[in-house]
Amino acid sequence: MKIVVDTENGLAPWRQVHDQVIHAITTGALPEGARLPPIRQLARDLGLASGTVARAYRELEAAGWVATARARGTVVTIPAGRPDRTALLHSAAAEFATHAQDLGADLDTALDAVRAAYRS
């Protein structure tokens, strides 16, 4: 699993970590039982404060994506009622549509942006 944090994109770093871990879980890159890096190690690797990564892990645990135990560390779990890929796609599309509308983009412009992003 590779996590990249972009401090210029306007999304909080903890949220970027959170979203990328969920993405890795839902695509199968992080299967159930896989261990996440320790908070301090991941924070150091990403150049973030430990509290930033800790918040991402807390949010993931609260939503049932991971579980933390002292001896085992933080491991991937299967959350009850986890949305399937189609539901996640619809959620992402709704979020994008809201952002596009907030920017004043019309449907064709928004679809062009999706097509361009899809190709890259």
Disulfide bonds with the S-S distance in Angstrom:
none
